[in-house]
Amino acid sequence: MLEAHRILGVEGILKAAQAVTSQSVIRSRTSCEPGTWFARLVRRKMETDTMARLTSHQRDKLPGSKFALPGHRYPIEDAAHAKNAKARAAQQVKKGKLSAADKKKVDDKADEVLKRS
């Protein structure tokens, strides 16, 4: 994997991952064909880090406990949303739009969700 990184670079690896996962190269999870281990690795990573899309209707139906801050801000319904909430809160603190105390609240609630998953 390190050799591939040196040869292709980050962009090349990402393009290869997209090509492998978008094509029908992946026939089964037990396949021994060249390149399928990489496709499985990428697919597994995408499955765990991909956030579910929330429509405004779904978001409105979520209870307040599924958000890190009041006002339905920073949804933390699952691990992917919790990771995203932490990242967005850090960005907002750097911009001066969120206090350090609110960031700590987001981090604490997100960490609870991440521990459960």
Long-range contacts (C-beta under 8 A, 24 or more apart in sequence): 17-42, 21-46, 48-79, 48-80, 49-80, 49-83, 50-80, 51-78, 51-80, 51-81, 51-84, 52-77, 52-78, 52-80, 52-81, 68-105, 68-106, 68-109, 68-110, 69-102, 69-105, 69-106, 74-106, 74-110, 76-106, 76-109, 76-110, 76-113, 77-113, 78-113, 78-117, 79-113, 79-114, 79-117, 81-113, 82-109, 82-110, 82-111, 82-113, 82-114, 82-117, 83-110, 83-114, 85-109, 85-110, 86-110
